[in-house]
Amino acid sequence: MVILTSVLASGALTLTACGSRDDSGDKSDSSTTTYTIGVDAPLSGENSTTGLGIQYGVQVAVDDANKNNWVPGVKFKVKALDDKAQPASGQQNATALVGDKTVIGTVGPLNSGVAQSMQQVFASANMVEISPSNTNPELTQGKNWQTDKKRPYKTYFRTATTDELQGSFAADYAYNGLKSKKAFVVDDKQTYGAGLAKIFGEKFKAAGGTVVQTDHVNTGDKDFGSLVTKIKNSGADLLYYGGQYDESSLITKQMKDAGVKIPLFGGDGMFASTYIETAGKASEGDLATSVGVPVDTLPAAKQFVETYKAKGYKGDYGAYGGYSYDAASAIIKAVKAVKDANSDKLPSDINDLRSKLVDEVQKSDFEGITGKVSFDEYGDTGNKQLTVYQVTDGAWKAVKTGTAS
């Protein structure tokens, strides 16, 4: 099912005859051209906390662009579609966004598995797609990324760094920071979770640690009794989980209730307030890596955070809200670049515009609210910063920040 949130109606790619009202409430004049930026993310159900953070991160960027006239003569709107963290829904949404001739680019999705189902659709339309959260290396560097990197789609970019770096960062902290020596590694069989868990395991062993056992769960599972028994009998001093907060929050609670007092360590998929809210006191001491540095600590993101809170937007902006803002900004700045290079005019043909935007996004080079926004030859971000967070007194607190290598 495709859900279009009520506050995010699509715009018209025409000169408005008598003015229109954009999502920020500003009234545009009769000579304004309006374009739509698509958003695809889980806006309901599993992962919706972070999905909504993506949606409203884009909304704040669009509101800023309209209010501050980033592109003279152009206004922007947001069209957000719900993929429910399901690849099939993501593919349907990609088809819908491509078919909407007002849409010039898309921010999303949240999940790497969903992205795999969408990339070809956007590539066929030569329309830019920027994910603020996908971390699987295959998406930008191909299936053989470890031995022969080849970019599959020139239309796909991301403002999040990859699991190759995130898994290494986590393994280093687990072994050298936590002094963990025996890790039990679990994943949810999904593209993101399985990939991240594999890389963590490889890097943890390379650092000198031992992976005592590996196992898998299914998304949507609620009872992890048999897994907890295996962990308890394994002698592990750390549980590493590749997946989302929906399952990991239940695993840590059931594990601690069974007397297994070891930390659960995961990736950015579990870095959300919902993890702590669901697991309660059992989450204390657990850890997660996430892309970049805490957005609340970034001077450039101060206004973004204040606006997000003041608007009362749902979701958690902490994980990807800032990266969504920067992804939308890259698309908007690309529109200005195309306009500036074409005698202050934009192509009347939407396909021509979409094609030119792909080229301009590739050339992105500006200071965003999360740091410098740029993309390498694979479409990967130039921002390699990562942070390890730990639950302390019921909240995520940064314990290590650095640049992955």
Secondary structure, DSSP 8 states (H G I E B T S, - for coil): ---B-TT-----SSB-SS-EE-TTS-EE-TT-EEEEEEEEE--SSTTHHHHHHHHHHHHHHHHHHHHTTSSTTEEEEEEEEE-TT-HHHHHHHHHHHHH-TTEEEEE--S-HHHHHHHHHHHHHTT-EEEESS---THHHH-TTTTT----S-TTEEESS--HHHHHHHHHHIIIIIS---EEEEEE-SSHHHHHHHHHHHHHHHHHT-EEEEEEE--TT----HHHHHHHHHHT-SEEEEES-HHHHHHHHHHHHHTT----EEE-GGG-SHHHHHHHGGGGTT-EEEEESS-GGG-GGGHHHHHHHHHHT--S-HHHHHHHHHHHHHHHHHHHHHHHHHTTT---SSHHHHHHHHHHHHHT-EEEETTEEEEB-TTS-BS--EEEEEEEETTEEEEEEEEE--
